[in-house]
């Protein structure tokens, strides 16, 4: 049984748990009835169709996008500690959401999606443009340093706006925590085209990342245009991480840890790492979301908080028990 099949079964189980488990437990048989023979007069059917199906779809898309984005950014920068935030994605999305609330009065999640995506894209373009200046072009070190500097600057701007307007802070904090709750099919549908394009594009970049992982000189010797390859990978990261962050807010740990797990199973070949990351990401995010629903009943802990709490010690254990595979 291949790892792909094992993870596929795990993903199916995670989807079943996401649809059945919550403040109100619903039997799987009832879940299937709600999906195949929906009865609008049945309260449990309404819970499944209106709340848990959109939430589960959001978890599938966001988890897959962040897992792939993490693998891409680690391969692009040849840095095993890189995650999508290295391009300023989270900070850019957060700044634009804050400005949308403060300047344009945006108060709906549907509005946050567009502002968040534009901010993530703008920040990533700025990082790549600045990181490409000077000798050597967009080297991994320059991109990492530029991303860290821009993130610090944008975070300061966000803090300045929030400190001067408590009302903006009250609305922003519900997006900032990172959650799948409250996402309906309309909001998921707005992010869906970007995520599908990003996912398909990322899966086609395995050979490109294998070339970049050898270093620019070796990649050029094999006939690769490293500038074009970096632009393609960077664009995929922007689309994936930008749309995912806009949809669910900043979800930490996934983009960092998923590629490590995939690399442990698949080795250094990105043609295998990317498909496994596509499966591992949503499994972890959906399980984190389910755990958050049951640990604090009748309330819940948001998925972004659960991934942060569980992710850090797990990653430390992985690094201590086994050296990260070479990129």
Phi and psi in degrees as GROMACS dihedral restraints (atoms count N, CA, C in turn):
[ dihedral_restraints ]
;  ai    aj    ak    al  type     phi  dphi    fc
    3     4     5     6     1   -76.2    20    10
    4     5     6     7     1   161.9    20    10
    6     7     8     9     1   -63.6    20    10
    7     8     9    10     1   -32.4    20    10
    9    10    11    12     1   -60.7    20    10
   10    11    12    13     1   -42.9    20    10
   12    13    14    15     1   -67.3    20    10
   13    14    15    16     1   -42.1    20    10
   15    16    17    18     1   -59.8    20    10
   16    17    18    19     1   -46.3    20    10
   18    19    20    21     1   -68.4    20    10
   19    20    21    22     1   -33.1    20    10
   21    22    23    24     1   -62.7    20    10
   22    23    24    25     1   -42.3    20    10
   24    25    26    27     1   -66.2    20    10
   25    26    27    28     1   -39.2    20    10
   27    28    29    30     1   -63.3    20    10
   28    29    30    31     1   -38.1    20    10
   30    31    32    33     1   -66.4    20    10
   31    32    33    34     1   -40.6    20    10
   33    34    35    36     1   -62.1    20    10
   34    35    36    37     1   -40.9    20    10
   36    37    38    39     1   -65.2    20    10
   37    38    39    40     1   -40.9    20    10
   39    40    41    42     1   -64.1    20    10
   40    41    42    43     1   -39.2    20    10
   42    43    44    45     1   -63.5    20    10
   43    44    45    46     1   -44.0    20    10
   45    46    47    48     1   -60.2    20    10
   46    47    48    49     1   -43.1    20    10
   48    49    50    51     1   -64.3    20    10
   49    50    51    52     1   -40.8    20    10
   51    52    53    54     1   -62.9    20    10
   52    53    54    55     1   -34.4    20    10
   54    55    56    57     1   -81.8    20    10
   55    56    57    58     1   -26.1    20    10
   57    58    59    60     1  -101.3    20    10
   58    59    60    61     1   -28.5    20    10
   60    61    62    63     1  -101.7    20    10
   61    62    63    64     1   138.4    20    10
   63    64    65    66     1   177.8    20    10
   64    65    66    67     1  -162.3    20    10
   66    67    68    69     1   -54.7    20    10
   67    68    69    70     1   -37.5    20    10
   69    70    71    72     1  -115.5    20    10
   70    71    72    73     1   115.4    20    10
   72    73    74    75     1   -72.0    20    10
   73    74    75    76     1   136.9    20    10
   75    76    77    78     1  -125.6    20    10
   76    77    78    79     1   126.5    20    10
   78    79    80    81     1   -58.8    20    10
   79    80    81    82     1   148.0    20    10
   81    82    83    84     1   -60.5    20    10
   82    83    84    85     1   -33.5    20    10
   84    85    86    87     1   -61.9    20    10
   85    86    87    88     1   -39.7    20    10
   87    88    89    90     1   -68.7    20    10
   88    89    90    91     1   -36.5    20    10
   90    91    92    93     1   -60.5    20    10
   91    92    93    94     1   -45.6    20    10
   93    94    95    96     1   -63.2    20    10
   94    95    96    97     1   -39.7    20    10
   96    97    98    99     1   -61.3    20    10
   97    98    99   100     1   -41.4    20    10
   99   100   101   102     1   -64.1    20    10
  100   101   102   103     1   -32.2    20    10
  102   103   104   105     1   -82.2    20    10
  103   104   105   106     1   -29.2    20    10
  105   106   107   108     1  -106.8    20    10
  106   107   108   109     1   -27.8    20    10
  108   109   110   111     1  -140.8    20    10
  109   110   111   112     1    66.4    20    10
  111   112   113   114     1   -62.2    20    10
  112   113   114   115     1   131.0    20    10
  114   115   116   117     1  -117.3    20    10
  115   116   117   118     1   108.3    20    10
  117   118   119   120     1   -63.1    20    10
  118   119   120   121     1   -16.5    20    10
  120   121   122   123     1   -89.0    20    10
  121   122   123   124     1    -3.6    20    10
  123   124   125   126     1   -95.9    20    10
  124   125   126   127     1   119.2    20    10
  126   127   128   129     1   -60.5    20    10
  127   128   129   130     1   -41.7    20    10
  129   130   131   132     1   -66.1    20    10
  130   131   132   133     1   -36.6    20    10
  132   133   134   135     1   -63.7    20    10
  133   134   135   136     1   -39.4    20    10
  135   136   137   138     1   -65.0    20    10
  136   137   138   139     1   -41.2    20    10
  138   139   140   141     1   -60.4    20    10
  139   140   141   142     1   -44.3    20    10
  141   142   143   144     1   -65.7    20    10
  142   143   144   145     1   -48.8    20    10
  144   145   146   147     1   -76.0    20    10
  145   146   147   148     1   -37.2    20    10
  147   148   149   150     1   -93.7    20    10
  148   149   150   151     1   -24.5    20    10
  150   151   152   153     1  -113.1    20    10
  151   152   153   154     1   -51.7    20    10
  153   154   155   156     1   -83.4    20    10
  154   155   156   157     1   -32.8    20    10
  156   157   158   159     1   -64.1    20    10
  157   158   159   160     1   -50.7    20    10
  159   160   161   162     1   -60.8    20    10
  160   161   162   163     1   -39.1    20    10
  162   163   164   165     1   -64.0    20    10
  163   164   165   166     1   -41.1    20    10
  165   166   167   168     1   -68.1    20    10
  166   167   168   169     1   -41.9    20    10
  168   169   170   171     1   -61.0    20    10
  169   170   171   172     1   -41.3    20    10
  171   172   173   174     1   -61.8    20    10
  172   173   174   175     1   -41.8    20    10
  174   175   176   177     1   -63.5    20    10
  175   176   177   178     1   -40.6    20    10
  177   178   179   180     1   -61.8    20    10
  178   179   180   181     1   -48.0    20    10
  180   181   182   183     1   -69.4    20    10
  181   182   183   184     1   -46.4    20    10
  183   184   185   186     1   -66.7    20    10
  184   185   186   187     1   -43.7    20    10
  186   187   188   189     1   -61.6    20    10
  187   188   189   190     1   -44.6    20    10
  189   190   191   192     1   -63.7    20    10
  190   191   192   193     1   -43.0    20    10
  192   193   194   195     1   -64.7    20    10
  193   194   195   196     1   -45.2    20    10
  195   196   197   198     1   -70.2    20    10
  196   197   198   199     1   -36.1    20    10
  198   199   200   201     1   -62.0    20    10
  199   200   201   202     1   -46.2    20    10
  201   202   203   204     1   -67.5    20    10
  202   203   204   205     1   -41.7    20    10
  204   205   206   207     1   -61.9    20    10
  205   206   207   208     1   -39.7    20    10
  207   208   209   210     1   -63.3    20    10
  208   209   210   211     1   -43.4    20    10
  210   211   212   213     1   -63.3    20    10
  211   212   213   214     1   -41.2    20    10
  213   214   215   216     1   -64.2    20    10
  214   215   216   217     1   -45.4    20    10
  216   217   218   219     1   -70.6    20    10
  217   218   219   220     1   -33.8    20    10
  219   220   221   222     1   -69.2    20    10
  220   221   222   223     1   -37.7    20    10
  222   223   224   225     1   -70.9    20    10
  223   224   225   226     1   -38.4    20    10
  225   226   227   228     1   -66.6    20    10
  226   227   228   229     1   -42.7    20    10
  228   229   230   231     1   -93.6    20    10
  229   230   231   232     1    -8.0    20    10
  231   232   233   234     1    52.2    20    10
  232   233   234   235     1    43.1    20    10
  234   235   236   237     1  -129.0    20    10
  235   236   237   238     1   111.5    20    10
  237   238   239   240     1   -69.5    20    10
  238   239   240   241     1   -10.5    20    10
  240   241   242   243     1  -102.5    20    10
  241   242   243   244     1     8.4    20    10
  243   244   245   246     1   -80.3    20    10
  244   245   246   247     1   147.9    20    10
  246   247   248   249     1  -140.5    20    10
  247   248   249   250     1   174.0    20    10
  249   250   251   252     1   -55.8    20    10
  250   251   252   253     1   -24.7    20    10
  252   253   254   255     1   -65.5    20    10
  253   254   255   256     1   -13.4    20    10
  255   256   257   258     1   -66.0    20    10
  256   257   258   259     1   -23.2    20    10
  258   259   260   261     1   -89.9    20    10
  259   260   261   262     1     9.6    20    10
  261   262   263   264     1    75.4    20    10
  262   263   264   265     1    17.2    20    10
  264   265   266   267     1   -60.2    20    10
  265   266   267   268     1   -53.5    20    10
  267   268   269   270     1   -63.2    20    10
  268   269   270   271     1   -44.3    20    10
  270   271   272   273     1   -66.7    20    10
  271   272   273   274     1   -41.3    20    10
  273   274   275   276     1   -64.5    20    10
  274   275   276   277     1   -43.8    20    10
  276   277   278   279     1   -63.1    20    10
  277   278   279   280     1   -43.3    20    10
  279   280   281   282     1   -63.4    20    10
  280   281   282   283     1   -42.6    20    10
  282   283   284   285     1   -61.9    20    10
  283   284   285   286     1   -44.2    20    10
  285   286   287   288     1   -68.6    20    10
  286   287   288   289     1   -34.4    20    10
  288   289   290   291     1   -64.7    20    10
  289   290   291   292     1   -43.2    20    10
  291   292   293   294     1   -60.5    20    10
  292   293   294   295     1   -45.2    20    10
  294   295   296   297     1   -65.7    20    10
  295   296   297   298     1   -35.8    20    10
  297   298   299   300     1   -62.4    20    10
  298   299   300   301     1   -39.1    20    10
  300   301   302   303     1   -72.2    20    10
  301   302   303   304     1   -46.6    20    10
  303   304   305   306     1   -74.7    20    10
  304   305   306   307     1   -39.5    20    10
  306   307   308   309     1   -95.6    20    10
  307   308   309   310     1   -42.7    20    10
  309   310   311   312     1  -104.2    20    10
  310   311   312   313     1    -2.8    20    10
  312   313   314   315     1    70.4    20    10
  313   314   315   316     1    24.7    20    10
  315   316   317   318     1   -66.3    20    10
  316   317   318   319     1   132.6    20    10
  318   319   320   321     1  -131.9    20    10
  319   320   321   322     1    -0.2    20    10
  321   322   323   324     1  -110.2    20    10
  322   323   324   325     1   153.6    20    10
  324   325   326   327     1   -62.1    20    10
  325   326   327   328     1   -33.1    20    10
  327   328   329   330     1   -60.9    20    10
  328   329   330   331     1   -38.1    20    10
  330   331   332   333     1   -71.0    20    10
  331   332   333   334     1   -37.9    20    10
  333   334   335   336     1   -60.3    20    10
  334   335   336   337     1   -36.5    20    10
  336   337   338   339     1   -57.2    20    10
  337   338   339   340     1   -48.1    20    10
  339   340   341   342     1   -70.6    20    10
  340   341   342   343     1   -42.6    20    10
  342   343   344   345     1   -65.3    20    10
  343   344   345   346     1   -41.4    20    10
  345   346   347   348     1   -63.3    20    10
  346   347   348   349     1   -41.6    20    10
  348   349   350   351     1   -66.6    20    10
  349   350   351   352     1   -43.7    20    10
  351   352   353   354     1   -62.4    20    10
  352   353   354   355     1   -40.5    20    10
  354   355   356   357     1   -65.5    20    10
  355   356   357   358     1   -42.4    20    10
  357   358   359   360     1   -63.1    20    10
  358   359   360   361     1   -42.8    20    10
  360   361   362   363     1   -65.6    20    10
  361   362   363   364     1   -44.5    20    10
  363   364   365   366     1   -62.7    20    10
  364   365   366   367     1   -45.0    20    10
  366   367   368   369     1   -63.2    20    10
  367   368   369   370     1   -40.3    20    10
  369   370   371   372     1   -66.0    20    10
  370   371   372   373     1   -39.9    20    10
  372   373   374   375     1   -63.7    20    10
  373   374   375   376     1   -42.4    20    10
  375   376   377   378     1   -61.7    20    10
  376   377   378   379     1   -45.3    20    10
  378   379   380   381     1   -60.8    20    10
  379   380   381   382     1   -45.9    20    10
  381   382   383   384     1   -68.3    20    10
  382   383   384   385     1   -38.3    20    10
  384   385   386   387     1   -63.9    20    10
  385   386   387   388     1   -48.7    20    10
  387   388   389   390     1   -66.7    20    10
  388   389   390   391     1   -41.2    20    10
  390   391   392   393     1   -67.1    20    10
  391   392   393   394     1   -17.9    20    10
  393   394   395   396     1   -87.1    20    10
  394   395   396   397     1   -11.6    20    10
  396   397   398   399     1   -73.5    20    10
  397   398   399   400     1   153.0    20    10
  399   400   401   402     1    84.4    20    10
  400   401   402   403     1  -173.4    20    10
  402   403   404   405     1   -69.9    20    10
  403   404   405   406     1   143.4    20    10
  405   406   407   408     1    87.6    20    10
  406   407   408   409     1    -8.0    20    10
  408   409   410   411     1    65.5    20    10
  409   410   411   412     1  -149.5    20    10
  411   412   413   414     1   -82.8    20    10
  412   413   414   415     1    77.9    20    10
  414   415   416   417     1   -76.9    20    10
  415   416   417   418     1   156.9    20    10
  417   418   419   420     1   -54.9    20    10
  418   419   420   421     1   -42.7    20    10
  420   421   422   423     1   -65.9    20    10
  421   422   423   424     1   -42.6    20    10
  423   424   425   426     1   -65.2    20    10
  424   425   426   427     1   -40.0    20    10
  426   427   428   429     1   -64.5    20    10
  427   428   429   430     1   -41.9    20    10
  429   430   431   432     1   -64.9    20    10
  430   431   432   433     1   -45.0    20    10
  432   433   434   435     1   -66.3    20    10
  433   434   435   436     1   -41.9    20    10
  435   436   437   438     1   -64.1    20    10
  436   437   438   439     1   -42.5    20    10
  438   439   440   441     1   -62.8    20    10
  439   440   441   442     1   -41.8    20    10
  441   442   443   444     1   -64.7    20    10
  442   443   444   445     1   -41.9    20    10
  444   445   446   447     1   -66.1    20    10
  445   446   447   448     1   -43.4    20    10
  447   448   449   450     1   -67.0    20    10
  448   449   450   451     1   -39.1    20    10
  450   451   452   453     1   -59.4    20    10
  451   452   453   454     1   -43.6    20    10
  453   454   455   456     1   -62.5    20    10
  454   455   456   457     1   -42.4    20    10
  456   457   458   459     1   -66.6    20    10
  457   458   459   460     1   -44.4    20    10
  459   460   461   462     1   -67.9    20    10
  460   461   462   463     1   -36.3    20    10
  462   463   464   465     1   -62.7    20    10
  463   464   465   466     1   -37.5    20    10
  465   466   467   468     1   -64.4    20    10
  466   467   468   469     1   -41.6    20    10
  468   469   470   471     1   -63.7    20    10
  469   470   471   472     1   -40.8    20    10
  471   472   473   474     1   -61.0    20    10
  472   473   474   475     1   -45.9    20    10
  474   475   476   477     1   -61.7    20    10
  475   476   477   478     1   -39.2    20    10
  477   478   479   480     1   -62.5    20    10
  478   479   480   481     1   -42.7    20    10
  480   481   482   483     1   -67.5    20    10
  481   482   483   484     1   -44.1    20    10
  483   484   485   486     1   -66.9    20    10
  484   485   486   487     1   -36.4    20    10
  486   487   488   489     1   -69.6    20    10
  487   488   489   490     1   -26.7    20    10
  489   490   491   492     1   -90.7    20    10
  490   491   492   493     1   -10.2    20    10
  492   493   494   495     1  -142.9    20    10
  493   494   495   496     1    90.3    20    10
  495   496   497   498     1   -58.1    20    10
  496   497   498   499     1   -30.9    20    10
  498   499   500   501     1   -64.9    20    10
  499   500   501   502     1   -38.8    20    10
  501   502   503   504     1   -64.5    20    10
  502   503   504   505     1   -40.8    20    10
  504   505   506   507     1   -62.2    20    10
  505   506   507   508     1   -40.2    20    10
  507   508   509   510     1   -61.2    20    10
  508   509   510   511     1   -40.3    20    10
  510   511   512   513     1   -78.4    20    10
  511   512   513   514     1   -36.4    20    10
  513   514   515   516     1   -68.9    20    10
  514   515   516   517     1   -35.5    20    10
  516   517   518   519     1   -63.7    20    10
  517   518   519   520     1   -24.7    20    10
  519   520   521   522     1   -72.3    20    10
  520   521   522   523     1   -29.0    20    10
  522   523   524   525     1   -82.4    20    10
  523   524   525   526     1   -37.7    20    10
  525   526   527   528     1   -64.9    20    10
  526   527   528   529     1   -29.0    20    10
  528   529   530   531     1   -68.4    20    10
  529   530   531   532     1   -23.1    20    10
  531   532   533   534     1    82.4    20    10
  532   533   534   535     1   102.7    20    10
  534   535   536   537     1  -152.8    20    10
  535   536   537   538     1   156.3    20    10
  537   538   539   540     1  -100.6    20    10
  538   539   540   541     1    -8.4    20    10
  540   541   542   543     1   -70.8    20    10
  541   542   543   544     1   147.4    20    10
  543   544   545   546     1    79.0    20    10
  544   545   546   547     1     3.6    20    10
  546   547   548   549     1   -89.0    20    10
  547   548   549   550     1   116.8    20    10
  549   550   551   552     1   -97.3    20    10
  550   551   552   553     1   178.5    20    10
  552   553   554   555     1   -64.3    20    10
  553   554   555   556     1   -30.1    20    10
  555   556   557   558     1   -64.4    20    10
  556   557   558   559     1   -44.5    20    10
  558   559   560   561     1   -67.9    20    10
  559   560   561   562     1   -43.0    20    10
  561   562   563   564     1   -61.1    20    10
  562   563   564   565     1   -39.9    20    10
  564   565   566   567     1   -64.1    20    10
  565   566   567   568     1   -32.0    20    10
  567   568   569   570     1   -67.6    20    10
  568   569   570   571     1   -36.4    20    10
  570   571   572   573     1   -86.5    20    10
  571   572   573   574     1   -18.8    20    10
  573   574   575   576     1   -56.2    20    10
  574   575   576   577     1   -48.9    20    10
  576   577   578   579     1   -58.8    20    10
  577   578   579   580     1   -41.9    20    10
  579   580   581   582     1   -63.8    20    10
  580   581   582   583     1   -42.9    20    10
  582   583   584   585     1   -67.8    20    10
  583   584   585   586     1   -40.4    20    10
  585   586   587   588     1   -63.8    20    10
  586   587   588   589     1   -46.4    20    10
  588   589   590   591     1   -60.8    20    10
  589   590   591   592     1   -44.2    20    10
  591   592   593   594     1   -64.3    20    10
  592   593   594   595     1   -41.4    20    10
  594   595   596   597     1   -65.1    20    10
  595   596   597   598     1   -47.2    20    10
  597   598   599   600     1   -62.4    20    10
  598   599   600   601     1   -44.5    20    10
  600   601   602   603     1   -62.8    20    10
  601   602   603   604     1   -40.9    20    10
  603   604   605   606     1   -63.8    20    10
  604   605   606   607     1   -40.5    20    10
  606   607   608   609     1   -65.4    20    10
  607   608   609   610     1   -19.6    20    10
  609   610   611   612     1   -88.7    20    10
  610   611   612   613     1    -0.7    20    10
  612   613   614   615     1  -102.3    20    10
  613   614   615   616     1    12.3    20    10
  615   616   617   618     1   -59.9    20    10
  616   617   618   619     1   -45.8    20    10
  618   619   620   621     1   -65.2    20    10
  619   620   621   622     1   -37.6    20    10
  621   622   623   624     1   -62.1    20    10
  622   623   624   625     1   -46.8    20    10
  624   625   626   627     1   -66.0    20    10
  625   626   627   628     1   -34.8    20    10
  627   628   629   630     1   -60.7    20    10
  628   629   630   631     1   -39.0    20    10
  630   631   632   633     1   -68.0    20    10
  631   632   633   634     1   -45.4    20    10
  633   634   635   636     1   -64.6    20    10
  634   635   636   637     1   -32.4    20    10
  636   637   638   639     1   -67.2    20    10
  637   638   639   640     1   -17.6    20    10
  639   640   641   642     1   -82.7    20    10
  640   641   642   643     1    -9.4    20    10
  642   643   644   645     1   101.4    20    10
  643   644   645   646     1   152.5    20    10
  645   646   647   648     1   -62.5    20    10
  646   647   648   649     1   -42.0    20    10
  648   649   650   651     1   -62.9    20    10
  649   650   651   652     1   -46.3    20    10
  651   652   653   654     1   -66.5    20    10
  652   653   654   655     1   -41.1    20    10
  654   655   656   657     1   -61.0    20    10
  655   656   657   658     1   -42.5    20    10
  657   658   659   660     1   -65.3    20    10
  658   659   660   661     1   -36.2    20    10
  660   661   662   663     1   -62.8    20    10
  661   662   663   664     1   -28.3    20    10
  663   664   665   666     1   -89.3    20    10
  664   665   666   667     1     9.6    20    10
  666   667   668   669     1    88.2    20    10
  667   668   669   670     1    13.1    20    10
  669   670   671   672     1   -84.5    20    10
  670   671   672   673     1   142.0    20    10
  672   673   674   675     1   -92.4    20    10
  673   674   675   676     1    98.5    20    10
  675   676   677   678     1   -66.5    20    10
  676   677   678   679     1   -30.5    20    10
  678   679   680   681     1   -65.3    20    10
  679   680   681   682     1   -47.4    20    10
  681   682   683   684     1   -62.9    20    10
  682   683   684   685     1   -41.4    20    10
  684   685   686   687     1   -61.9    20    10
  685   686   687   688     1   -42.2    20    10
  687   688   689   690     1   -66.6    20    10
  688   689   690   691     1   -38.2    20    10
  690   691   692   693     1   -64.4    20    10
  691   692   693   694     1   -42.5    20    10
  693   694   695   696     1   -63.1    20    10
  694   695   696   697     1   -45.9    20    10
  696   697   698   699     1   -65.9    20    10
  697   698   699   700     1   -42.4    20    10
  699   700   701   702     1   -63.2    20    10
  700   701   702   703     1   -40.1    20    10
  702   703   704   705     1   -64.2    20    10
  703   704   705   706     1   -39.9    20    10
  705   706   707   708     1   -64.7    20    10
  706   707   708   709     1   -39.7    20    10
  708   709   710   711     1   -62.5    20    10
  709   710   711   712     1   -44.1    20    10
  711   712   713   714     1   -59.1    20    10
  712   713   714   715     1   -47.9    20    10
  714   715   716   717     1   -65.4    20    10
  715   716   717   718     1   -47.6    20    10
  717   718   719   720     1   -67.2    20    10
  718   719   720   721     1   -57.1    20    10
  720   721   722   723     1   -69.1    20    10
  721   722   723   724     1   -36.2    20    10
  723   724   725   726     1   -64.0    20    10
  724   725   726   727     1   -49.3    20    10
  726   727   728   729     1   -66.6    20    10
  727   728   729   730     1   -40.0    20    10
  729   730   731   732     1   -65.0    20    10
  730   731   732   733     1   -43.4    20    10
  732   733   734   735     1   -66.7    20    10
  733   734   735   736     1   -39.1    20    10
  735   736   737   738     1   -63.7    20    10
  736   737   738   739     1   -37.0    20    10
  738   739   740   741     1   -75.8    20    10
  739   740   741   742     1   -43.6    20    10
  741   742   743   744     1  -116.1    20    10
  742   743   744   745     1    -2.4    20    10
  744   745   746   747     1    82.1    20    10
  745   746   747   748     1   179.2    20    10
  747   748   749   750     1   -70.4    20    10
  748   749   750   751     1   114.0    20    10
  750   751   752   753     1  -105.6    20    10
  751   752   753   754     1   113.5    20    10
  753   754   755   756     1   -87.5    20    10
  754   755   756   757     1   166.6    20    10
  756   757   758   759     1    81.2    20    10
  757   758   759   760     1   -42.6    20    10
  759   760   761   762     1   -58.6    20    10
  760   761   762   763     1   -51.0    20    10
  762   763   764   765     1   -62.9    20    10
  763   764   765   766     1   -24.9    20    10
  765   766   767   768     1   -84.3    20    10
  766   767   768   769     1   -44.8    20    10
  768   769   770   771     1   -88.0    20    10
  769   770   771   772     1   -35.8    20    10
  771   772   773   774     1   -56.3    20    10
  772   773   774   775     1   -46.5    20    10
  774   775   776   777     1   -61.1    20    10
  775   776   777   778     1   -33.5    20    10
  777   778   779   780     1   -63.8    20    10
  778   779   780   781     1   -43.9    20    10
  780   781   782   783     1   -64.1    20    10
  781   782   783   784     1   -43.4    20    10
  783   784   785   786     1   -63.6    20    10
  784   785   786   787     1   -38.5    20    10
  786   787   788   789     1   -67.5    20    10
  787   788   789   790     1   -34.3    20    10
  789   790   791   792     1   -65.2    20    10
  790   791   792   793     1   -32.8    20    10
  792   793   794   795     1   -86.0    20    10
  793   794   795   796     1   -33.9    20    10
  795   796   797   798     1  -109.2    20    10
  796   797   798   799     1   -12.2    20    10
  798   799   800   801     1    83.4    20    10
  799   800   801   802     1  -165.3    20    10
  801   802   803   804     1   -84.2    20    10
  802   803   804   805     1    -2.6    20    10
  804   805   806   807     1   -77.7    20    10
  805   806   807   808     1   113.9    20    10
  807   808   809   810     1   -69.7    20    10
  808   809   810   811     1   -16.7    20    10
  810   811   812   813     1   -68.1    20    10
  811   812   813   814     1   -19.4    20    10
  813   814   815   816     1  -103.1    20    10
  814   815   816   817     1   -33.0    20    10
  816   817   818   819     1   -62.3    20    10
  817   818   819   820     1   -43.5    20    10
  819   820   821   822     1   -63.9    20    10
  820   821   822   823     1   -48.6    20    10
  822   823   824   825     1   -61.4    20    10
  823   824   825   826     1   -37.3    20    10
  825   826   827   828     1   -68.9    20    10
  826   827   828   829     1   -37.3    20    10
  828   829   830   831     1   -62.7    20    10
  829   830   831   832     1   -35.2    20    10
  831   832   833   834     1   -59.8    20    10
  832   833   834   835     1   -32.3    20    10
  834   835   836   837     1   -90.4    20    10
  835   836   837   838     1   -40.7    20    10
  837   838   839   840     1   -66.3    20    10
  838   839   840   841     1   -41.2    20    10
  840   841   842   843     1   -55.0    20    10
  841   842   843   844     1   -56.1    20    10
  843   844   845   846     1   -66.8    20    10
  844   845   846   847     1   -30.6    20    10
  846   847   848   849     1   -60.7    20    10
  847   848   849   850     1   -49.0    20    10
  849   850   851   852     1   -65.7    20    10
  850   851   852   853     1   -41.7    20    10
  852   853   854   855     1   -68.9    20    10
  853   854   855   856     1   -42.6    20    10
  855   856   857   858     1   -65.2    20    10
  856   857   858   859     1   -40.7    20    10
  858   859   860   861     1   -66.0    20    10
  859   860   861   862     1   -38.5    20    10
  861   862   863   864     1   -63.5    20    10
  862   863   864   865     1   -40.2    20    10
  864   865   866   867     1   -65.8    20    10
  865   866   867   868     1   -42.5    20    10
  867   868   869   870     1   -63.9    20    10
  868   869   870   871     1   -43.2    20    10
  870   871   872   873     1   -60.7    20    10
  871   872   873   874     1   -40.8    20    10
  873   874   875   876     1   -63.8    20    10
  874   875   876   877     1   -27.0    20    10
  876   877   878   879     1   -75.5    20    10
  877   878   879   880     1   -26.9    20    10
  879   880   881   882     1  -103.6    20    10
  880   881   882   883     1   -16.3    20    10
  882   883   884   885     1   -82.3    20    10
  883   884   885   886     1   -16.0    20    10
  885   886   887   888     1  -134.9    20    10
  886   887   888   889     1    37.5    20    10
  888   889   890   891     1   -58.2    20    10
  889   890   891   892     1   142.6    20    10
  891   892   893   894     1   -83.3    20    10
  892   893   894   895     1    -1.3    20    10
  894   895   896   897     1   -86.5    20    10
  895   896   897   898     1  -163.1    20    10
  897   898   899   900     1  -154.5    20    10
  898   899   900   901     1   155.1    20    10
  900   901   902   903     1   -98.9    20    10
  901   902   903   904     1   130.4    20    10
  903   904   905   906     1   -67.3    20    10
  904   905   906   907     1   151.2    20    10
  906   907   908   909     1   -58.8    20    10
  907   908   909   910     1   -37.5    20    10
  909   910   911   912     1   -63.1    20    10
  910   911   912   913     1   -33.6    20    10
  912   913   914   915     1   -71.6    20    10
  913   914   915   916     1   -41.8    20    10
  915   916   917   918     1   -64.6    20    10
  916   917   918   919     1   -44.7    20    10
  918   919   920   921     1   -62.4    20    10
  919   920   921   922     1   -36.7    20    10
  921   922   923   924     1   -68.7    20    10
  922   923   924   925     1   -43.4    20    10
  924   925   926   927     1   -67.5    20    10
  925   926   927   928     1   -40.6    20    10
  927   928   929   930     1   -87.0    20    10
  928   929   930   931     1   -30.3    20    10
  930   931   932   933     1   -68.8    20    10
  931   932   933   934     1   -43.8    20    10
  933   934   935   936     1   -60.2    20    10
  934   935   936   937     1   -52.9    20    10
  936   937   938   939     1   -65.6    20    10
  937   938   939   940     1   -34.4    20    10
  939   940   941   942     1   -63.9    20    10
  940   941   942   943     1   -43.4    20    10
  942   943   944   945     1   -65.4    20    10
  943   944   945   946     1   -38.4    20    10
  945   946   947   948     1   -61.2    20    10
  946   947   948   949     1   -43.0    20    10
  948   949   950   951     1   -62.9    20    10
  949   950   951   952     1   -42.0    20    10
  951   952   953   954     1   -61.9    20    10
  952   953   954   955     1   -43.4    20    10
  954   955   956   957     1   -68.4    20    10
  955   956   957   958     1   -37.6    20    10
  957   958   959   960     1   -73.1    20    10
  958   959   960   961     1   -35.3    20    10
  960   961   962   963     1   -81.5    20    10
  961   962   963   964     1   -27.2    20    10
  963   964   965   966     1  -152.4    20    10
  964   965   966   967     1   130.2    20    10
  966   967   968   969     1   -66.2    20    10
  967   968   969   970     1   140.3    20    10
  969   970   971   972     1   -57.7    20    10
  970   971   972   973     1   137.3    20    10
  972   973   974   975     1   -64.0    20    10
  973   974   975   976     1   152.9    20    10
  975   976   977   978     1   -64.9    20    10
  976   977   978   979     1   149.0    20    10
